[in-house]
Amino acid sequence: MSGLTDRNVDSFKNFVDRLLKFPDQEIDLDLKNLGDTLPALLFTCHSLVTLKLDAVDSEIKVPSDVCLGNLKTLQLRNSVLFGDSIHRLISNCHVLEDLAFIECGFDNISEVNIQSPSLKRLVLEFDVTEGRYFNYVVVINAPILVYFQYHAAVAASYTLSTMKSLEKADISIYQFDSINSETSATHLIQGICNVRSLSLTTDAAIFLTSGLPIFHNLIEFKYLGVGFNGRETWLVEFLHCVPNLKTLTLNFPDDAGTRWKALRMKVPSCLSFHLKEIEISYFDPRMIEMVSYFLDNAMVLEKLKISTAALTWSQKWGAQIKLLQLLKRSKKSLIVIL
């Protein structure tokens, strides 16, 4: 739509208005540079079941008479939402099951409020380019949520209702300068304590392990720690909170500044009784102490998979020699070196 005349834009809006009068519509729109001129009928169409809107550089101001009574899937991408638009929009989607805000920003907003008794899948990927976007609180009340994805910087605070049906969560959280970032981030994790599969990405040890609950249902955990020392110590502390963990995946990109420490810590119960498979991506020879710790203490471990793809040939050769030496100490585990 970029570069068109006002007359052409009006013609397109009229076309959309006519289209939305048909029952059971599924609309996928990719719009650019429309400002705040989005067709009003997008938010008042009873026949709309799926709405996917990629509105680059567009401002979404939801009208007061919004009514999307049959909408089950809503995806907004590359948009800026104003005021209480989020709450107004969601509260008028009474059968909404799948909701996604991807690379969206906010203006004149103090609270991201998502209240939906029917919601099963929620994706929140907020623009992290400017810290000013995160001076708001996040409130989520979705009691039957099954999947939750949250990629953003730490918000001012989080209030999450109990998600008893949560199967999988994907959390990537980053830290801007904030006095209460550790406490706030910890509240986010506390709200997903019933999850069965968790993928967690952080750029700092911003979750206070002392404030974490016990994740009794968690059996799969993927951890990506980006560029900070002490990742392995934080990991072992977290493992004390997941007594029934069966599968652990570690993805630590190479960081020349990282110094891996020998782990002389109390052994988590999941290592003694439940952990059967460990996968380590981006293996670095300095991680040998961590591998040794797992082989010595994971009593029921069946498989250890290690990727050396990021190493040079000489580094791979040296790493394989060290790993084979550790293999002799593990009588039951199968070590796979890629």
Contacts in CASP RR format, 6 or more apart in sequence:
PFRMAT RR
TARGET T0000
AUTHOR 0000-0000-0000
METHOD contacts of the structure
MODEL  1
MSGLTDRNVDSFKNFVDRLLKFPDQEIDLDLKNLGDTLPALLFTCHSLVT
LKLDAVDSEIKVPSDVCLGNLKTLQLRNSVLFGDSIHRLISNCHVLEDLA
FIECGFDNISEVNIQSPSLKRLVLEFDVTEGRYFNYVVVINAPILVYFQY
HAAVAASYTLSTMKSLEKADISIYQFDSINSETSATHLIQGICNVRSLSL
TTDAAIFLTSGLPIFHNLIEFKYLGVGFNGRETWLVEFLHCVPNLKTLTL
NFPDDAGTRWKALRMKVPSCLSFHLKEIEISYFDPRMIEMVSYFLDNAMV
LEKLKISTAALTWSQKWGAQIKLLQLLKRSKKSLIVIL
1 9 0 8 1.000
1 12 0 8 1.000
1 31 0 8 1.000
1 32 0 8 1.000
1 33 0 8 1.000
1 34 0 8 1.000
2 32 0 8 1.000
2 33 0 8 1.000
3 33 0 8 1.000
4 12 0 8 1.000
9 34 0 8 1.000
9 37 0 8 1.000
13 37 0 8 1.000
13 39 0 8 1.000
16 39 0 8 1.000
16 41 0 8 1.000
16 42 0 8 1.000
17 39 0 8 1.000
17 41 0 8 1.000
19 25 0 8 1.000
19 27 0 8 1.000
20 27 0 8 1.000
20 39 0 8 1.000
20 41 0 8 1.000
20 42 0 8 1.000
20 45 0 8 1.000
20 47 0 8 1.000
20 48 0 8 1.000
21 47 0 8 1.000
22 47 0 8 1.000
23 47 0 8 1.000
24 47 0 8 1.000
24 49 0 8 1.000
25 45 0 8 1.000
25 47 0 8 1.000
25 48 0 8 1.000
25 49 0 8 1.000
25 50 0 8 1.000
26 49 0 8 1.000
26 50 0 8 1.000
27 42 0 8 1.000
27 48 0 8 1.000
27 50 0 8 1.000
27 51 0 8 1.000
27 52 0 8 1.000
27 53 0 8 1.000
28 50 0 8 1.000
28 52 0 8 1.000
29 52 0 8 1.000
29 53 0 8 1.000
29 54 0 8 1.000
29 55 0 8 1.000
30 54 0 8 1.000
31 38 0 8 1.000
31 53 0 8 1.000
31 54 0 8 1.000
31 55 0 8 1.000
31 56 0 8 1.000
31 58 0 8 1.000
32 55 0 8 1.000
32 56 0 8 1.000
32 57 0 8 1.000
32 58 0 8 1.000
33 56 0 8 1.000
33 57 0 8 1.000
33 58 0 8 1.000
34 55 0 8 1.000
34 57 0 8 1.000
34 58 0 8 1.000
35 57 0 8 1.000
35 58 0 8 1.000
35 59 0 8 1.000
36 58 0 8 1.000
36 59 0 8 1.000
36 60 0 8 1.000
36 61 0 8 1.000
38 53 0 8 1.000
38 55 0 8 1.000
38 58 0 8 1.000
38 60 0 8 1.000
40 63 0 8 1.000
42 48 0 8 1.000
42 51 0 8 1.000
42 53 0 8 1.000
43 62 0 8 1.000
43 63 0 8 1.000
43 66 0 8 1.000
43 67 0 8 1.000
43 68 0 8 1.000
43 89 0 8 1.000
44 63 0 8 1.000
44 65 0 8 1.000
44 66 0 8 1.000
44 67 0 8 1.000
44 68 0 8 1.000
45 68 0 8 1.000
46 67 0 8 1.000
46 68 0 8 1.000
46 69 0 8 1.000
46 70 0 8 1.000
47 70 0 8 1.000
48 68 0 8 1.000
48 70 0 8 1.000
48 71 0 8 1.000
49 70 0 8 1.000
49 71 0 8 1.000
49 72 0 8 1.000
49 73 0 8 1.000
50 71 0 8 1.000
50 72 0 8 1.000
50 73 0 8 1.000
50 74 0 8 1.000
51 68 0 8 1.000
51 71 0 8 1.000
51 73 0 8 1.000
51 74 0 8 1.000
51 75 0 8 1.000
52 73 0 8 1.000
52 74 0 8 1.000
52 75 0 8 1.000
52 77 0 8 1.000
53 75 0 8 1.000
53 76 0 8 1.000
53 77 0 8 1.000
53 79 0 8 1.000
54 77 0 8 1.000
54 78 0 8 1.000
55 76 0 8 1.000
55 77 0 8 1.000
55 78 0 8 1.000
55 79 0 8 1.000
56 78 0 8 1.000
56 79 0 8 1.000
57 78 0 8 1.000
58 78 0 8 1.000
58 79 0 8 1.000
58 80 0 8 1.000
59 79 0 8 1.000
59 80 0 8 1.000
59 82 0 8 1.000
59 107 0 8 1.000
60 76 0 8 1.000
60 79 0 8 1.000
60 80 0 8 1.000
60 81 0 8 1.000
60 82 0 8 1.000
60 85 0 8 1.000
61 82 0 8 1.000
61 85 0 8 1.000
62 81 0 8 1.000
62 85 0 8 1.000
62 88 0 8 1.000
62 89 0 8 1.000
64 88 0 8 1.000
66 88 0 8 1.000
66 89 0 8 1.000
66 92 0 8 1.000
67 92 0 8 1.000
68 74 0 8 1.000
68 89 0 8 1.000
68 92 0 8 1.000
68 93 0 8 1.000
69 92 0 8 1.000
69 93 0 8 1.000
69 94 0 8 1.000
69 95 0 8 1.000
70 95 0 8 1.000
71 93 0 8 1.000
71 95 0 8 1.000
71 96 0 8 1.000
72 95 0 8 1.000
72 96 0 8 1.000
72 97 0 8 1.000
72 98 0 8 1.000
73 96 0 8 1.000
73 97 0 8 1.000
73 98 0 8 1.000
73 99 0 8 1.000
74 89 0 8 1.000
74 93 0 8 1.000
74 96 0 8 1.000
74 98 0 8 1.000
74 99 0 8 1.000
74 100 0 8 1.000
75 98 0 8 1.000
75 99 0 8 1.000
75 100 0 8 1.000
75 102 0 8 1.000
75 123 0 8 1.000
76 100 0 8 1.000
76 101 0 8 1.000
76 102 0 8 1.000
76 104 0 8 1.000
77 100 0 8 1.000
77 102 0 8 1.000
77 103 0 8 1.000
77 104 0 8 1.000
78 102 0 8 1.000
78 103 0 8 1.000
78 104 0 8 1.000
79 104 0 8 1.000
79 105 0 8 1.000
80 104 0 8 1.000
80 105 0 8 1.000
80 106 0 8 1.000
80 107 0 8 1.000
81 101 0 8 1.000
81 104 0 8 1.000
81 105 0 8 1.000
81 106 0 8 1.000
81 107 0 8 1.000
81 109 0 8 1.000
82 106 0 8 1.000
82 107 0 8 1.000
82 108 0 8 1.000
82 109 0 8 1.000
83 106 0 8 1.000
83 107 0 8 1.000
83 108 0 8 1.000
83 109 0 8 1.000
84 109 0 8 1.000
84 111 0 8 1.000
84 113 0 8 1.000
85 109 0 8 1.000
86 101 0 8 1.000
86 109 0 8 1.000
86 112 0 8 1.000
86 113 0 8 1.000
86 114 0 8 1.000
87 111 0 8 1.000
87 113 0 8 1.000
87 114 0 8 1.000
87 115 0 8 1.000
90 96 0 8 1.000
90 99 0 8 1.000
90 113 0 8 1.000
90 114 0 8 1.000
90 115 0 8 1.000
90 116 0 8 1.000
91 115 0 8 1.000
93 116 0 8 1.000
94 118 0 8 1.000
95 118 0 8 1.000
96 116 0 8 1.000
96 118 0 8 1.000
96 119 0 8 1.000
97 118 0 8 1.000
97 119 0 8 1.000
97 120 0 8 1.000
97 121 0 8 1.000
98 119 0 8 1.000
98 120 0 8 1.000
98 121 0 8 1.000
99 114 0 8 1.000
99 116 0 8 1.000
99 119 0 8 1.000
99 121 0 8 1.000
99 122 0 8 1.000
99 123 0 8 1.000
100 121 0 8 1.000
100 122 0 8 1.000
100 123 0 8 1.000
100 124 0 8 1.000
100 125 0 8 1.000
101 123 0 8 1.000
101 124 0 8 1.000
101 125 0 8 1.000
101 126 0 8 1.000
102 123 0 8 1.000
102 125 0 8 1.000
103 125 0 8 1.000
103 126 0 8 1.000
103 127 0 8 1.000
104 125 0 8 1.000
104 126 0 8 1.000
104 127 0 8 1.000
105 126 0 8 1.000
105 127 0 8 1.000
105 133 0 8 1.000
106 112 0 8 1.000
106 126 0 8 1.000
106 133 0 8 1.000
106 136 0 8 1.000
109 136 0 8 1.000
110 135 0 8 1.000
110 136 0 8 1.000
110 137 0 8 1.000
111 136 0 8 1.000
111 137 0 8 1.000
111 138 0 8 1.000
111 139 0 8 1.000
112 124 0 8 1.000
112 136 0 8 1.000
112 137 0 8 1.000
112 138 0 8 1.000
112 139 0 8 1.000
112 155 0 8 1.000
113 139 0 8 1.000
114 122 0 8 1.000
114 139 0 8 1.000
114 140 0 8 1.000
114 141 0 8 1.000
114 142 0 8 1.000
115 139 0 8 1.000
115 141 0 8 1.000
115 142 0 8 1.000
116 141 0 8 1.000
116 142 0 8 1.000
117 142 0 8 1.000
117 143 0 8 1.000
117 144 0 8 1.000
118 144 0 8 1.000
119 142 0 8 1.000
119 144 0 8 1.000
119 145 0 8 1.000
120 144 0 8 1.000
120 145 0 8 1.000
120 146 0 8 1.000
120 147 0 8 1.000
121 145 0 8 1.000
121 146 0 8 1.000
121 147 0 8 1.000
122 140 0 8 1.000
122 142 0 8 1.000
122 145 0 8 1.000
122 147 0 8 1.000
122 148 0 8 1.000
122 149 0 8 1.000
123 149 0 8 1.000
124 138 0 8 1.000
124 149 0 8 1.000
124 150 0 8 1.000
124 151 0 8 1.000
124 152 0 8 1.000
125 149 0 8 1.000
125 150 0 8 1.000
125 151 0 8 1.000
125 152 0 8 1.000
126 133 0 8 1.000
126 134 0 8 1.000
126 151 0 8 1.000
126 152 0 8 1.000
126 153 0 8 1.000
127 133 0 8 1.000
128 151 0 8 1.000
128 152 0 8 1.000
128 153 0 8 1.000
128 174 0 8 1.000
131 153 0 8 1.000
131 176 0 8 1.000
133 153 0 8 1.000
134 152 0 8 1.000
134 153 0 8 1.000
134 154 0 8 1.000
134 155 0 8 1.000
134 156 0 8 1.000
134 176 0 8 1.000
134 178 0 8 1.000
135 156 0 8 1.000
136 155 0 8 1.000
136 156 0 8 1.000
137 155 0 8 1.000
137 156 0 8 1.000
137 157 0 8 1.000
137 158 0 8 1.000
137 159 0 8 1.000
138 155 0 8 1.000
138 157 0 8 1.000
138 158 0 8 1.000
138 159 0 8 1.000
138 160 0 8 1.000
138 188 0 8 1.000
139 158 0 8 1.000
139 159 0 8 1.000
139 160 0 8 1.000
140 158 0 8 1.000
140 159 0 8 1.000
140 160 0 8 1.000
140 161 0 8 1.000
141 161 0 8 1.000
142 161 0 8 1.000
142 163 0 8 1.000
143 161 0 8 1.000
143 162 0 8 1.000
143 163 0 8 1.000
143 164 0 8 1.000
143 165 0 8 1.000
144 165 0 8 1.000
145 163 0 8 1.000
145 165 0 8 1.000
145 166 0 8 1.000
146 165 0 8 1.000
146 166 0 8 1.000
146 167 0 8 1.000
146 168 0 8 1.000
147 166 0 8 1.000
147 167 0 8 1.000
147 168 0 8 1.000
147 169 0 8 1.000
148 163 0 8 1.000
148 166 0 8 1.000
148 168 0 8 1.000
148 169 0 8 1.000
148 170 0 8 1.000
148 192 0 8 1.000
148 195 0 8 1.000
149 169 0 8 1.000
149 170 0 8 1.000
149 171 0 8 1.000
150 169 0 8 1.000
150 170 0 8 1.000
150 171 0 8 1.000
150 172 0 8 1.000
150 173 0 8 1.000
150 188 0 8 1.000
151 170 0 8 1.000
151 171 0 8 1.000
151 172 0 8 1.000
151 173 0 8 1.000
152 172 0 8 1.000
152 173 0 8 1.000
152 174 0 8 1.000
153 173 0 8 1.000
153 174 0 8 1.000
153 175 0 8 1.000
153 176 0 8 1.000
154 173 0 8 1.000
154 174 0 8 1.000
154 175 0 8 1.000
154 176 0 8 1.000
154 178 0 8 1.000
154 181 0 8 1.000
154 184 0 8 1.000
154 185 0 8 1.000
154 188 0 8 1.000
154 206 0 8 1.000
155 184 0 8 1.000
156 178 0 8 1.000
156 180 0 8 1.000
156 184 0 8 1.000
157 180 0 8 1.000
157 184 0 8 1.000
157 187 0 8 1.000
158 184 0 8 1.000
158 187 0 8 1.000
158 188 0 8 1.000
158 191 0 8 1.000
159 187 0 8 1.000
160 187 0 8 1.000
160 188 0 8 1.000
160 190 0 8 1.000
160 191 0 8 1.000
160 192 0 8 1.000
162 191 0 8 1.000
162 194 0 8 1.000
163 191 0 8 1.000
163 192 0 8 1.000
163 194 0 8 1.000
163 195 0 8 1.000
164 194 0 8 1.000
165 194 0 8 1.000
166 192 0 8 1.000
166 194 0 8 1.000
166 195 0 8 1.000
166 196 0 8 1.000
167 195 0 8 1.000
167 196 0 8 1.000
167 197 0 8 1.000
168 195 0 8 1.000
168 196 0 8 1.000
168 197 0 8 1.000
168 198 0 8 1.000
168 199 0 8 1.000
169 192 0 8 1.000
169 195 0 8 1.000
169 197 0 8 1.000
169 198 0 8 1.000
169 199 0 8 1.000
170 198 0 8 1.000
170 199 0 8 1.000
171 188 0 8 1.000
171 189 0 8 1.000
171 192 0 8 1.000
171 198 0 8 1.000
171 199 0 8 1.000
171 200 0 8 1.000
171 201 0 8 1.000
172 200 0 8 1.000
172 201 0 8 1.000
172 202 0 8 1.000
172 224 0 8 1.000
173 185 0 8 1.000
173 188 0 8 1.000
173 201 0 8 1.000
173 202 0 8 1.000
173 206 0 8 1.000
174 202 0 8 1.000
174 203 0 8 1.000
175 181 0 8 1.000
175 185 0 8 1.000
175 203 0 8 1.000
175 204 0 8 1.000
175 206 0 8 1.000
178 184 0 8 1.000
181 206 0 8 1.000
182 206 0 8 1.000
182 207 0 8 1.000
182 208 0 8 1.000
183 208 0 8 1.000
185 206 0 8 1.000
185 207 0 8 1.000
186 207 0 8 1.000
186 208 0 8 1.000
186 211 0 8 1.000
186 212 0 8 1.000
189 207 0 8 1.000
189 212 0 8 1.000
190 211 0 8 1.000
190 212 0 8 1.000
190 213 0 8 1.000
192 198 0 8 1.000
193 213 0 8 1.000
193 214 0 8 1.000
193 215 0 8 1.000
194 215 0 8 1.000
194 217 0 8 1.000
195 215 0 8 1.000
195 217 0 8 1.000
195 218 0 8 1.000
196 217 0 8 1.000
196 218 0 8 1.000
196 219 0 8 1.000
196 220 0 8 1.000
197 218 0 8 1.000
197 219 0 8 1.000
197 220 0 8 1.000
197 221 0 8 1.000
198 215 0 8 1.000
198 218 0 8 1.000
198 220 0 8 1.000
198 221 0 8 1.000
198 222 0 8 1.000
199 221 0 8 1.000
199 222 0 8 1.000
199 224 0 8 1.000
200 221 0 8 1.000
200 222 0 8 1.000
200 223 0 8 1.000
200 224 0 8 1.000
201 224 0 8 1.000
201 225 0 8 1.000
201 226 0 8 1.000
202 224 0 8 1.000
202 225 0 8 1.000
202 226 0 8 1.000
202 228 0 8 1.000
203 225 0 8 1.000
203 226 0 8 1.000
203 227 0 8 1.000
203 228 0 8 1.000
204 228 0 8 1.000
205 228 0 8 1.000
205 230 0 8 1.000
205 231 0 8 1.000
205 234 0 8 1.000
207 234 0 8 1.000
207 238 0 8 1.000
209 234 0 8 1.000
209 237 0 8 1.000
209 238 0 8 1.000
209 240 0 8 1.000
209 241 0 8 1.000
212 238 0 8 1.000
212 241 0 8 1.000
213 241 0 8 1.000
214 241 0 8 1.000
214 242 0 8 1.000
214 243 0 8 1.000
215 241 0 8 1.000
215 242 0 8 1.000
216 243 0 8 1.000
216 244 0 8 1.000
217 244 0 8 1.000
218 242 0 8 1.000
218 244 0 8 1.000
218 245 0 8 1.000
219 244 0 8 1.000
219 245 0 8 1.000
219 246 0 8 1.000
219 247 0 8 1.000
219 274 0 8 1.000
220 245 0 8 1.000
220 246 0 8 1.000
220 247 0 8 1.000
220 249 0 8 1.000
221 242 0 8 1.000
221 245 0 8 1.000
221 247 0 8 1.000
221 248 0 8 1.000
221 249 0 8 1.000
222 248 0 8 1.000
222 249 0 8 1.000
222 250 0 8 1.000
222 251 0 8 1.000
223 235 0 8 1.000
223 238 0 8 1.000
223 248 0 8 1.000
223 249 0 8 1.000
223 250 0 8 1.000
223 251 0 8 1.000
224 251 0 8 1.000
224 252 0 8 1.000
224 253 0 8 1.000
225 231 0 8 1.000
225 251 0 8 1.000
225 252 0 8 1.000
226 253 0 8 1.000
226 255 0 8 1.000
227 253 0 8 1.000
227 255 0 8 1.000
227 257 0 8 1.000
227 258 0 8 1.000
228 258 0 8 1.000
229 257 0 8 1.000
229 258 0 8 1.000
229 259 0 8 1.000
230 261 0 8 1.000
231 252 0 8 1.000
231 258 0 8 1.000
232 260 0 8 1.000
232 261 0 8 1.000
232 263 0 8 1.000
232 287 0 8 1.000
232 290 0 8 1.000
233 261 0 8 1.000
233 263 0 8 1.000
233 265 0 8 1.000
235 250 0 8 1.000
236 263 0 8 1.000
236 265 0 8 1.000
236 268 0 8 1.000
236 293 0 8 1.000
237 265 0 8 1.000
239 245 0 8 1.000
239 248 0 8 1.000
239 268 0 8 1.000
239 270 0 8 1.000
239 271 0 8 1.000
240 266 0 8 1.000
240 268 0 8 1.000
240 269 0 8 1.000
242 268 0 8 1.000
242 270 0 8 1.000
243 268 0 8 1.000
243 269 0 8 1.000
243 270 0 8 1.000
243 273 0 8 1.000
243 274 0 8 1.000
244 270 0 8 1.000
244 274 0 8 1.000
245 270 0 8 1.000
245 274 0 8 1.000
245 275 0 8 1.000
246 274 0 8 1.000
246 275 0 8 1.000
246 276 0 8 1.000
246 277 0 8 1.000
247 275 0 8 1.000
247 276 0 8 1.000
247 277 0 8 1.000
247 278 0 8 1.000
247 279 0 8 1.000
248 275 0 8 1.000
248 277 0 8 1.000
248 278 0 8 1.000
248 279 0 8 1.000
249 278 0 8 1.000
249 279 0 8 1.000
249 281 0 8 1.000
250 278 0 8 1.000
250 279 0 8 1.000
250 280 0 8 1.000
250 281 0 8 1.000
251 281 0 8 1.000
251 282 0 8 1.000
252 258 0 8 1.000
252 280 0 8 1.000
252 281 0 8 1.000
252 282 0 8 1.000
252 284 0 8 1.000
252 287 0 8 1.000
253 282 0 8 1.000
254 282 0 8 1.000
254 284 0 8 1.000
254 310 0 8 1.000
258 284 0 8 1.000
258 286 0 8 1.000
259 286 0 8 1.000
260 284 0 8 1.000
260 286 0 8 1.000
260 287 0 8 1.000
260 288 0 8 1.000
260 289 0 8 1.000
260 290 0 8 1.000
261 289 0 8 1.000
262 289 0 8 1.000
262 293 0 8 1.000
263 289 0 8 1.000
263 290 0 8 1.000
263 293 0 8 1.000
267 297 0 8 1.000
271 294 0 8 1.000
271 297 0 8 1.000
271 298 0 8 1.000
271 299 0 8 1.000
272 297 0 8 1.000
272 299 0 8 1.000
272 300 0 8 1.000
273 299 0 8 1.000
273 300 0 8 1.000
274 300 0 8 1.000
275 298 0 8 1.000
275 300 0 8 1.000
275 301 0 8 1.000
276 300 0 8 1.000
276 301 0 8 1.000
276 302 0 8 1.000
276 303 0 8 1.000
277 301 0 8 1.000
277 302 0 8 1.000
277 303 0 8 1.000
277 304 0 8 1.000
277 305 0 8 1.000
278 294 0 8 1.000
278 298 0 8 1.000
278 301 0 8 1.000
278 303 0 8 1.000
278 304 0 8 1.000
278 305 0 8 1.000
279 304 0 8 1.000
279 305 0 8 1.000
279 306 0 8 1.000
279 307 0 8 1.000
280 287 0 8 1.000
280 291 0 8 1.000
280 304 0 8 1.000
280 305 0 8 1.000
280 306 0 8 1.000
280 307 0 8 1.000
281 307 0 8 1.000
282 307 0 8 1.000
282 309 0 8 1.000
282 310 0 8 1.000
283 306 0 8 1.000
283 307 0 8 1.000
283 308 0 8 1.000
283 310 0 8 1.000
283 311 0 8 1.000
283 319 0 8 1.000
284 310 0 8 1.000
284 311 0 8 1.000
285 311 0 8 1.000
285 315 0 8 1.000
285 318 0 8 1.000
285 319 0 8 1.000
285 322 0 8 1.000
288 319 0 8 1.000
288 322 0 8 1.000
288 323 0 8 1.000
288 326 0 8 1.000
291 304 0 8 1.000
291 306 0 8 1.000
291 323 0 8 1.000
291 326 0 8 1.000
292 326 0 8 1.000
292 329 0 8 1.000
294 301 0 8 1.000
294 304 0 8 1.000
295 301 0 8 1.000
295 304 0 8 1.000
295 326 0 8 1.000
295 329 0 8 1.000
295 330 0 8 1.000
295 333 0 8 1.000
296 329 0 8 1.000
298 333 0 8 1.000
300 332 0 8 1.000
301 330 0 8 1.000
301 332 0 8 1.000
301 333 0 8 1.000
302 332 0 8 1.000
302 333 0 8 1.000
302 334 0 8 1.000
303 333 0 8 1.000
303 334 0 8 1.000
303 335 0 8 1.000
303 336 0 8 1.000
304 330 0 8 1.000
304 333 0 8 1.000
304 334 0 8 1.000
304 335 0 8 1.000
304 336 0 8 1.000
305 335 0 8 1.000
305 336 0 8 1.000
305 338 0 8 1.000
306 323 0 8 1.000
306 335 0 8 1.000
306 336 0 8 1.000
306 337 0 8 1.000
306 338 0 8 1.000
307 338 0 8 1.000
308 315 0 8 1.000
308 316 0 8 1.000
308 319 0 8 1.000
308 320 0 8 1.000
308 337 0 8 1.000
308 338 0 8 1.000
309 338 0 8 1.000
311 319 0 8 1.000
319 337 0 8 1.000
320 337 0 8 1.000
323 335 0 8 1.000
323 337 0 8 1.000
326 335 0 8 1.000
327 333 0 8 1.000
327 335 0 8 1.000
END
